[in-house]
């Protein structure tokens, strides 16, 4: 980890890419499974990865592209950040999944879209994420990503569906390299307005 931090420090390469690849391989060995890592210097696009082009289940990482697709609709005037969003009891994810909204409002509630976005991305709230997927379907999220020239990230199912069995999580997948490219896209100001990126 120290080598990785040094490589990124102050925008200078302290150790070479081959050394870092070797370190990533060494650090991933104890996992005794397939590990994927990608590190991208946002300013230059320089990329180091280990299994970075292989698809992995995204888990909660998929909440960012969902939020981005919702914010694209906000930018287009099709959704309003201050508009109330109804969250029904039937929208709540099961108790094994993380959801502050479910815990605070088990019978349902109404929250501004801005708060639902915050809960999804900042608190990793599964109920909030699923409510956002009601506003933009998984297919629309994937379409948004493809319009940004990102075809290696696929959003296909909800948090509630993922809780139905361990294999379901593999439907939502990304390569590590695609995940960091998405962060660079945000940093470069592509795909969303400045106000949406700031939010």
FENJO-V89605 format. One record per backbone hydrogen bond with DSSP energy under -1.0 kcal/mol. CO is the residue of the C=O (numbers start at 1). NH is the residue of the N-H. Records with the same first field share a line. If there is no record, write none. Layout:
CO=NH + NH
//
This chain:
1=5
2=6
3=7
4=8
5=9
8=11
9=12
16=20
17=21
18=22
19=23
20=24
21=25
22=26
23=27
24=28
25=29
28=31
29=32
37=50
39=48
41=45
46=41
48=39
50=37
51=54
52=177
56=174
58=61
59=62
60=63
61=64
62=66
63=67
64=68
65=69
66=70
67=71
68=72
69=73
70=74
71=75
72=76
73=78 + 79
74=77
80=83
81=114
83=113
85=111
87=109
88=91
89=92
94=97
98=126
99=103
100=104
101=105
105=108
109=87
111=85
112=116
113=117
114=118
115=119
116=120
117=121
118=122
119=125
125=129
126=130
127=131
128=132
129=133
132=136
137=141
138=142
139=143
140=144
141=145
142=146
143=147
145=150
146=149
154=173
158=162
159=163
161=164
162=165
165=168
167=170
168=171
172=58
173=154
174=56
175=179
176=180
177=181
178=182
179=183
180=184
181=185
182=186
183=187
184=188
185=190
186=189
193=197
194=198
195=199
//
